[in-house]
């Protein structure tokens, strides 16, 4: 139980940090501060991918399906602001599910924080919580995070996101 609480607390802190960082004034961001440099390091487990559990695989699969379903509209420039926001909210819902239900080993959990942080930041752009001239930047960040998830975590059948 303590391990689960600690893991959940760490993931919640990563998400809270992403939310807090998304509220940083643009003047601070322009000062050269790169909060991505503080994100957990993505690394393999002694050369192997980290183990996953069913809730993580379920949540990540749903995020991926939502993103892939919207990509044609993103590429054609036809996704509305409301649709971008809905995608961001769908990602946030799955991240909350993952945080509440995923039970990874502490080392794997620490690496997962980097993926969660990137997904959360992308979702913030999609929902408009974090300013961006072009919300496709949020989609690109989410796609990159999903690809990193597949690169570092053992999710049977996972392939790179079909971006076209």
Residue frames as a rotation matrix with the C-alpha (Angstrom) as fourth column:
UNK 1
0.570 0.822 0.000 0.00
0.822 -0.570 0.000 0.00
0.000 0.000 -1.000 0.00
UNK 2
0.432 -0.486 -0.760 2.80
0.152 -0.791 0.593 2.44
-0.889 -0.371 -0.268 0.89
UNK 3
-0.644 -0.693 0.324 4.52
0.393 0.064 0.917 1.72
-0.656 0.718 0.231 -2.44
UNK 4
-0.166 0.682 0.712 1.26
0.968 -0.023 0.248 2.42
0.186 0.731 -0.657 -4.30
UNK 5
0.776 0.448 -0.444 0.69
0.557 -0.817 0.149 5.65
-0.296 -0.363 -0.884 -2.39
UNK 6
0.018 -0.860 -0.511 4.27
0.109 -0.506 0.856 6.78
-0.994 -0.071 0.084 -3.04
UNK 7
-0.695 -0.256 0.672 3.99
0.643 0.197 0.740 5.94
-0.322 0.946 0.028 -6.73
UNK 8
0.233 0.871 0.432 0.67
0.946 -0.305 0.105 7.73
0.224 0.384 -0.896 -7.06
UNK 9
0.672 -0.042 -0.739 2.05
0.363 -0.851 0.379 10.71
-0.645 -0.523 -0.557 -5.18
UNK 10
-0.401 -0.905 -0.142 5.04
0.227 -0.249 0.942 10.90
-0.887 0.345 0.305 -7.54
UNK 11
-0.559 0.267 0.785 2.87
0.825 0.081 0.560 10.71
0.086 0.960 -0.266 -10.65
UNK 12
0.582 0.806 -0.110 0.47
0.813 -0.572 0.107 13.28
0.023 -0.151 -0.988 -9.20
UNK 13
0.322 -0.554 -0.768 3.46
0.233 -0.740 0.631 15.53
-0.918 -0.382 -0.109 -8.50
UNK 14
-0.715 -0.586 0.380 4.64
0.479 -0.015 0.878 15.15
-0.509 0.810 0.292 -12.11
UNK 15
-0.125 0.759 0.638 1.21
0.924 -0.145 0.354 16.10
0.362 0.634 -0.684 -13.40
UNK 16
0.729 0.378 -0.570 0.94
0.610 -0.738 0.290 18.97
-0.311 -0.559 -0.768 -10.92
UNK 17
-0.162 -0.873 -0.460 4.37
0.291 -0.487 0.823 20.19
-0.943 0.000 0.333 -12.01
UNK 18
-0.693 -0.042 0.720 3.29
0.720 0.009 0.694 20.09
-0.036 0.999 0.024 -15.64
UNK 19
0.383 0.899 0.211 0.17
0.868 -0.429 0.252 22.08
0.317 0.086 -0.945 -14.82
UNK 20
0.601 -0.216 -0.769 2.17
0.420 -0.734 0.534 24.57
-0.680 -0.644 -0.351 -12.75
UNK 21
-0.499 -0.867 -0.015 4.76
0.389 -0.239 0.890 24.92
-0.775 0.438 0.456 -15.49
UNK 22
-0.348 0.431 0.832 2.06
0.913 -0.045 0.405 25.53
0.212 0.901 -0.378 -18.05
UNK 23
0.738 0.661 -0.136 1.01
0.672 -0.700 0.241 28.58
0.064 -0.270 -0.961 -16.05
UNK 24
-0.109 -0.861 -0.496 4.50
0.719 -0.413 0.559 30.13
-0.687 -0.295 0.664 -16.15
UNK 25
0.647 0.346 -0.680 4.35
-0.111 -0.839 -0.532 33.56
-0.755 0.420 -0.504 -17.78
UNK 26
0.862 -0.289 0.415 5.78
0.495 0.309 -0.812 33.71
0.106 0.906 0.409 -21.28
UNK 27
0.661 -0.673 0.333 8.38
-0.596 -0.740 -0.312 36.24
0.456 0.008 -0.890 -20.13
UNK 28
0.312 -0.528 0.790 9.82
-0.705 0.429 0.565 33.59
-0.637 -0.733 -0.238 -17.79
UNK 29
0.669 -0.022 0.743 9.74
0.367 0.879 -0.304 31.02
-0.646 0.476 0.597 -20.56
UNK 30
0.900 -0.312 0.306 11.52
0.176 -0.383 -0.907 33.46
0.400 0.869 -0.290 -22.85
UNK 31
0.678 -0.662 0.321 14.28
-0.722 -0.515 0.463 33.92
-0.141 -0.546 -0.826 -20.26
UNK 32
-0.118 -0.752 -0.648 15.86
-0.787 0.469 -0.400 30.68
0.605 0.463 -0.648 -21.43
UNK 33
-0.420 0.038 0.907 14.48
-0.739 0.566 -0.366 28.43
-0.527 -0.824 -0.210 -18.70
UNK 34
-0.308 0.278 -0.910 13.92
-0.663 0.624 0.415 24.99
0.683 0.731 -0.007 -20.16
UNK 35
0.060 0.366 0.929 11.67
-0.946 0.317 -0.063 23.01
-0.317 -0.875 0.366 -17.83
UNK 36
0.850 0.208 -0.484 12.01
-0.407 0.843 -0.352 19.98
0.335 0.496 0.801 -20.11
UNK 37
-0.122 -0.976 -0.183 15.57
-0.415 0.217 -0.883 19.70
0.901 -0.032 -0.432 -18.78
UNK 38
-0.587 -0.044 0.808 14.03
-0.808 0.076 -0.584 18.85
-0.036 -0.996 -0.080 -15.39
UNK 39
0.526 0.812 -0.253 11.82
-0.826 0.558 0.073 16.06
0.201 0.170 0.965 -16.75
UNK 40
0.432 -0.348 0.832 12.66
-0.343 0.790 0.508 12.51
-0.834 -0.505 0.222 -15.67
UNK 41
-0.430 -0.711 -0.556 15.21
-0.834 0.078 0.546 10.83
-0.345 0.699 -0.627 -17.91
UNK 42
0.784 0.609 -0.119 13.82
-0.597 0.686 -0.417 8.31
-0.172 0.398 0.901 -20.36
UNK 43
-0.383 -0.916 -0.118 16.01
-0.923 0.383 0.028 5.22
0.019 0.119 -0.993 -20.27
UNK 44
0.260 0.390 -0.883 15.77
-0.420 0.870 0.261 1.51
0.870 0.303 0.390 -20.79
UNK 45
0.744 0.045 0.667 15.88
-0.636 0.355 0.686 -1.06
-0.205 -0.934 0.293 -18.00
UNK 46
-0.056 -0.875 0.481 19.41
-0.355 0.468 0.810 -2.42
-0.933 -0.125 -0.337 -18.43
UNK 47
-0.877 -0.352 -0.326 18.86
-0.383 0.102 0.918 -2.47
-0.290 0.930 -0.225 -22.20
UNK 48
-0.708 0.701 0.083 15.32
0.683 0.650 0.333 -3.87
0.180 0.292 -0.939 -22.03
UNK 49
-0.374 0.688 0.622 11.96
-0.189 -0.713 0.675 -2.13
0.908 0.136 0.397 -22.12
UNK 50
-0.864 0.139 0.484 10.19
-0.497 -0.087 -0.863 -1.51
-0.078 -0.986 0.144 -18.82
UNK 51
-0.760 0.645 -0.080 7.30
0.639 0.764 0.084 -3.78
0.116 0.013 -0.993 -17.86
UNK 52
-0.683 0.654 0.325 3.77
-0.558 -0.755 0.346 -2.38
0.471 0.055 0.880 -18.08
UNK 53
-0.817 0.537 0.209 0.52
0.206 0.611 -0.764 -3.35
-0.538 -0.582 -0.610 -16.44
UNK 54
-0.373 0.748 0.550 -3.02
0.928 0.296 0.226 -3.62
0.006 0.594 -0.804 -17.80
UNK 55
0.549 0.635 -0.543 -4.22
0.627 -0.743 -0.235 -0.16
-0.553 -0.211 -0.806 -16.67
UNK 56
-0.149 -0.681 -0.717 -1.19
-0.186 -0.693 0.697 1.54
-0.971 0.237 -0.024 -18.26
UNK 57
-0.895 -0.187 0.404 -1.64
0.315 0.377 0.871 -0.37
-0.315 0.907 -0.279 -21.52
UNK 58
-0.029 0.973 0.228 -5.38
0.990 0.060 -0.129 0.40
-0.139 0.222 -0.965 -21.54
UNK 59
0.524 0.232 -0.820 -4.92
0.330 -0.942 -0.055 4.13
-0.785 -0.242 -0.570 -20.90
UNK 60
-0.415 -0.768 -0.488 -2.11
-0.255 -0.416 0.873 4.51
-0.873 0.486 -0.023 -23.41
UNK 61
-0.752 0.205 0.627 -4.04
0.621 0.541 0.567 2.55
-0.223 0.816 -0.534 -26.04
UNK 62
0.337 0.941 -0.040 -7.03
0.894 -0.333 -0.299 4.86
-0.294 0.065 -0.954 -25.61
UNK 63
0.283 -0.322 -0.904 -4.85
-0.083 -0.947 0.311 7.97
-0.956 -0.013 -0.294 -25.89
UNK 64
-0.762 -0.643 0.077 -3.27
-0.024 0.147 0.989 6.56
-0.647 0.752 -0.128 -29.03
UNK 65
-0.417 0.687 0.595 -6.66
0.898 0.413 0.152 5.69
-0.141 0.597 -0.789 -30.57
UNK 66
0.562 0.640 -0.524 -8.00
0.576 -0.758 -0.308 9.19
-0.594 -0.129 -0.794 -29.85
UNK 67
-0.036 -0.674 -0.738 -4.91
-0.292 -0.699 0.652 10.81
-0.956 0.239 -0.172 -31.39
UNK 68
-0.865 -0.344 0.365 -4.87
0.198 0.433 0.879 8.59
-0.461 0.833 -0.306 -34.47
UNK 69
-0.048 0.938 0.344 -8.58
0.951 0.148 -0.270 9.17
-0.304 0.314 -0.899 -35.02
UNK 70
0.701 0.353 -0.620 -8.01
0.281 -0.935 -0.214 12.96
-0.655 -0.024 -0.755 -35.15
UNK 71
-0.272 -0.956 -0.114 -4.81
0.271 -0.190 0.944 12.99
-0.923 0.226 0.311 -37.23
UNK 72
-0.353 0.136 0.926 -6.53
0.936 0.040 0.351 13.18
0.010 0.990 -0.141 -40.63
UNK 73
0.715 0.672 0.191 -8.40
0.656 -0.740 0.147 16.31
0.240 0.021 -0.970 -39.52
UNK 74
0.520 -0.633 -0.574 -5.23
0.198 -0.564 0.802 17.76
-0.831 -0.531 -0.168 -38.00
UNK 75
-0.467 -0.790 0.398 -3.31
0.546 0.096 0.832 17.20
-0.695 0.606 0.387 -41.24
UNK 76
-0.226 0.453 0.862 -6.06
0.918 -0.198 0.345 18.70
0.327 0.869 -0.371 -43.36
UNK 77
-0.963 -0.208 0.173 -6.33
0.139 -0.928 -0.345 21.73
0.232 -0.308 0.923 -41.07
UNK 78
-0.278 0.952 0.125 -9.96
-0.188 -0.182 0.965 20.99
0.942 0.245 0.230 -40.29
UNK 79
-0.196 0.197 -0.961 -9.80
0.887 0.454 -0.087 20.27
0.419 -0.869 -0.264 -36.57
UNK 80
0.424 0.451 0.785 -11.66
0.099 -0.885 0.455 23.02
0.900 -0.115 -0.420 -34.71
UNK 81
-0.461 -0.551 0.695 -10.54
-0.587 -0.397 -0.705 24.63
0.665 -0.734 -0.141 -31.46
UNK 82
0.284 0.675 0.681 -13.29
-0.957 0.247 0.154 22.71
-0.064 -0.696 0.716 -29.70
UNK 83
0.916 0.024 -0.399 -12.07
-0.133 0.960 -0.246 19.42
0.378 0.278 0.883 -31.17
UNK 84
-0.118 -0.993 -0.024 -8.49
-0.066 0.032 -0.997 20.16
0.991 -0.116 -0.069 -30.10
UNK 85
-0.370 0.038 0.928 -9.79
-0.881 -0.332 -0.338 20.90
0.295 -0.942 0.157 -26.59
UNK 86
0.700 0.691 0.180 -11.84
-0.714 0.677 0.180 17.69
0.002 -0.254 0.967 -26.57
UNK 87
0.562 -0.598 -0.571 -8.76
0.111 0.739 -0.665 15.68
0.820 0.310 0.481 -27.55
UNK 88
-0.453 -0.767 0.455 -6.78
-0.339 -0.324 -0.883 17.33
0.825 -0.554 -0.114 -24.75
UNK 89
-0.027 0.535 0.844 -9.52
-0.999 -0.031 -0.013 16.55
0.020 -0.844 0.535 -22.23
UNK 90
0.881 0.316 -0.353 -9.67
-0.353 0.935 -0.044 12.92
0.317 0.163 0.934 -23.43
UNK 91
0.070 -0.941 -0.330 -5.91
0.114 0.336 -0.935 12.65
0.991 0.028 0.131 -22.87
UNK 92
-0.517 -0.227 0.826 -6.26
-0.700 -0.444 -0.560 14.18
0.494 -0.867 0.071 -19.39
UNK 93
0.510 0.788 0.345 -9.00
-0.858 0.436 0.272 11.66
0.064 -0.435 0.898 -18.56
UNK 94
0.798 -0.252 -0.547 -6.77
0.068 0.940 -0.333 8.75
0.598 0.229 0.768 -19.54
UNK 95
-0.301 -0.934 0.190 -3.80
-0.106 -0.165 -0.981 10.20
0.948 -0.316 -0.050 -17.65
UNK 96
-0.177 0.328 0.928 -5.97
-0.966 -0.238 -0.100 10.41
0.188 -0.914 0.359 -14.53
UNK 97
0.862 0.495 -0.111 -6.99
-0.482 0.867 0.126 6.78
0.159 -0.055 0.986 -15.07
UNK 98
0.366 -0.816 -0.447 -3.35
0.179 0.533 -0.827 5.73
0.913 0.223 0.341 -15.47
UNK 99
-0.489 -0.576 0.655 -2.28
-0.478 -0.451 -0.754 7.63
0.730 -0.681 -0.055 -12.35
UNK 100
0.050 0.629 0.776 -5.12
-0.998 0.011 0.056 6.13
0.027 -0.777 0.628 -10.33
UNK 101
0.847 0.488 0.210 -4.72
-0.486 0.872 -0.066 2.54
-0.215 -0.046 0.975 -11.46
UNK 102
0.563 -0.699 -0.441 -1.23
-0.221 0.387 -0.895 1.83
0.796 0.602 0.064 -12.80
UNK 103
0.861 -0.309 0.403 1.06
-0.352 0.208 0.913 -0.17
-0.366 -0.928 0.070 -10.46
UNK 104
0.678 -0.697 -0.234 4.60
-0.035 0.287 -0.957 -0.22
0.734 0.657 0.170 -11.84
UNK 105
0.326 -0.719 -0.613 7.87
0.944 0.286 0.166 -0.95
0.056 -0.633 0.772 -10.10
UNK 106
0.598 -0.048 -0.800 9.36
0.345 -0.885 0.311 2.28
-0.723 -0.462 -0.513 -8.72
UNK 107
-0.491 -0.856 -0.162 12.12
0.161 -0.272 0.949 2.45
-0.856 0.440 0.272 -11.35
UNK 108
-0.606 0.363 0.708 9.67
0.789 0.163 0.592 1.97
0.100 0.917 -0.385 -14.23
UNK 109
0.474 0.835 -0.281 7.31
0.872 -0.488 0.019 4.44
-0.121 -0.254 -0.960 -12.63
UNK 110
0.141 -0.523 -0.841 10.07
0.228 -0.809 0.542 7.07
-0.963 -0.268 0.005 -12.48
UNK 111
-0.870 -0.449 0.205 10.72
0.267 -0.078 0.961 6.66
-0.416 0.890 0.188 -16.21
UNK 112
-0.224 0.884 0.411 6.99
0.962 0.132 0.241 6.78
0.159 0.449 -0.879 -16.93
UNK 113
0.246 0.300 -0.922 6.89
0.588 -0.802 -0.104 10.24
-0.771 -0.516 -0.373 -15.33
UNK 114
-0.680 -0.569 -0.463 8.76
-0.033 -0.607 0.794 11.62
-0.733 0.555 0.394 -18.34
UNK 115
-0.833 0.451 0.321 6.13
0.473 0.279 0.836 10.25
0.288 0.848 -0.446 -20.72
UNK 116
0.087 0.911 -0.403 3.27
0.995 -0.096 -0.003 11.43
-0.042 -0.401 -0.915 -18.49
UNK 117
-0.107 -0.211 -0.972 4.79
0.351 -0.922 0.162 14.90
-0.930 -0.324 0.173 -18.22
UNK 118
-0.941 -0.301 -0.157 5.11
-0.048 -0.340 0.939 15.20
-0.336 0.891 0.305 -21.99
UNK 119
-0.539 0.824 0.174 1.55
0.732 0.356 0.581 13.95
0.417 0.440 -0.795 -22.55
UNK 120
0.173 0.607 -0.776 0.25
0.900 -0.417 -0.126 16.39
-0.400 -0.677 -0.618 -19.95
UNK 121
-0.435 -0.413 -0.800 2.09
0.082 -0.903 0.422 19.31
-0.897 0.118 0.427 -21.51
UNK 122
-0.982 0.117 0.146 0.74
0.153 0.052 0.987 18.36
0.108 0.992 -0.069 -24.94
UNK 123
-0.195 0.969 -0.152 -2.79
0.945 0.227 0.234 18.12
0.261 -0.098 -0.960 -23.52
UNK 124
-0.019 0.132 -0.991 -2.36
0.604 -0.788 -0.117 21.58
-0.797 -0.601 -0.065 -21.97
UNK 125
-0.862 -0.287 -0.418 -1.61
-0.160 -0.628 0.762 23.00
-0.481 0.724 0.495 -25.42
UNK 126
-0.801 0.587 0.121 -4.58
0.430 0.422 0.798 21.17
0.417 0.691 -0.590 -26.93
UNK 127
0.046 0.872 -0.487 -7.00
0.998 -0.018 0.062 22.44
0.045 -0.488 -0.871 -24.28
UNK 128
0.316 0.020 0.949 -5.62
0.323 -0.942 -0.087 25.97
0.892 0.334 -0.304 -24.47
UNK 129
0.926 -0.022 -0.377 -4.32
0.371 -0.143 0.918 25.93
-0.074 -0.990 -0.124 -20.87
UNK 130
-0.007 -0.974 -0.226 -0.87
0.419 -0.208 0.884 26.56
-0.908 -0.089 0.410 -22.29
UNK 131
0.594 0.278 -0.755 -0.48
-0.397 -0.714 -0.576 29.17
-0.700 0.642 -0.313 -24.99
UNK 132
-0.422 -0.681 0.598 0.67
0.424 0.435 0.794 28.10
-0.801 0.589 0.105 -28.44
UNK 133
-0.501 0.189 -0.845 0.32
-0.665 -0.708 0.235 29.82
-0.554 0.680 0.481 -31.79
UNK 134
-0.132 0.368 -0.920 -0.63
-0.813 0.492 0.313 26.50
0.568 0.789 0.234 -33.33
UNK 135
0.341 0.345 0.874 -2.34
-0.863 0.483 0.146 23.69
-0.372 -0.805 0.463 -31.41
UNK 136
0.854 -0.114 -0.508 -0.83
-0.209 0.819 -0.534 21.14
0.477 0.562 0.675 -33.77
UNK 137
-0.218 -0.946 0.240 2.29
-0.628 -0.053 -0.776 21.60
0.747 -0.320 -0.583 -31.62
UNK 138
-0.105 0.278 0.955 0.34
-0.933 0.304 -0.191 19.87
-0.343 -0.911 0.227 -28.84
UNK 139
0.900 0.434 -0.021 -0.53
-0.404 0.816 -0.413 17.01
-0.162 0.381 0.910 -31.17
UNK 140
0.435 -0.822 -0.368 3.11
-0.301 0.253 -0.920 16.68
0.849 0.511 -0.137 -32.18
UNK 141
-0.396 -0.585 0.708 4.17
-0.855 -0.045 -0.516 16.59
0.334 -0.810 -0.483 -28.54
UNK 142
0.314 0.598 0.738 1.60
-0.777 0.608 -0.162 13.92
-0.546 -0.522 0.655 -27.72
UNK 143
0.930 -0.012 -0.367 2.67
-0.258 0.691 -0.675 11.81
0.262 0.723 0.640 -30.73
UNK 144
0.004 -0.999 -0.045 6.31
-0.491 0.037 -0.870 12.10
0.871 0.026 -0.490 -29.67
UNK 145
-0.312 -0.059 0.948 5.37
-0.943 0.142 -0.301 11.05
-0.118 -0.988 -0.100 -26.11
UNK 146
0.720 0.628 0.294 3.42
-0.563 0.777 -0.282 8.05
-0.406 0.037 0.913 -27.42
UNK 147
0.704 -0.541 -0.460 6.39
-0.209 0.461 -0.862 7.04
0.679 0.703 0.211 -29.56
UNK 148
-0.340 -0.832 0.439 8.70
-0.720 -0.070 -0.690 7.38
0.605 -0.551 -0.575 -26.53
UNK 149
0.206 0.495 0.844 6.32
-0.883 0.465 -0.057 5.23
-0.421 -0.734 0.533 -24.53
UNK 150
0.972 0.217 -0.085 6.67
-0.230 0.838 -0.495 2.51
-0.037 0.501 0.865 -27.15
UNK 151
0.345 -0.927 -0.145 10.43
-0.343 0.019 -0.939 2.94
0.874 0.373 -0.312 -27.24
UNK 152
-0.549 -0.661 0.511 10.88
-0.641 -0.060 -0.766 2.52
0.537 -0.748 -0.391 -23.48
UNK 153
-0.308 0.528 0.791 7.93
-0.772 0.347 -0.532 0.38
-0.556 -0.775 0.301 -22.33
UNK 154
-0.999 -0.053 0.003 6.98
-0.045 0.882 0.468 -3.20
-0.028 0.467 -0.884 -23.19
UNK 155
-0.132 0.988 -0.077 3.47
-0.564 -0.139 -0.814 -2.90
-0.815 -0.064 0.576 -24.59
UNK 156
-0.564 -0.145 0.813 2.80
0.382 0.827 0.412 -5.95
-0.732 0.543 -0.411 -26.79
UNK 157
0.078 0.578 0.812 1.76
0.982 0.096 -0.163 -4.95
-0.172 0.810 -0.560 -30.30
UNK 158
0.621 0.139 -0.772 2.65
0.202 -0.979 -0.013 -1.27
-0.758 -0.147 -0.636 -29.85
UNK 159
-0.020 -0.610 0.792 4.01
1.000 -0.026 0.004 0.42
0.018 0.792 0.610 -32.96
UNK 160
-0.899 -0.319 -0.300 4.88
0.317 -0.947 0.057 4.00
-0.302 -0.044 0.952 -33.78
UNK 161
-0.013 0.924 -0.383 1.87
0.147 -0.377 -0.914 6.27
-0.989 -0.068 -0.131 -34.18
UNK 162
-0.200 0.058 0.978 0.59
0.970 0.156 0.189 6.31
-0.141 0.986 -0.087 -37.76
UNK 163
-0.364 -0.053 -0.930 1.18
0.343 -0.936 -0.081 10.03
-0.866 -0.349 0.359 -38.28
UNK 164
-0.881 0.036 -0.472 -0.02
-0.413 -0.548 0.728 10.25
-0.232 0.836 0.498 -41.86
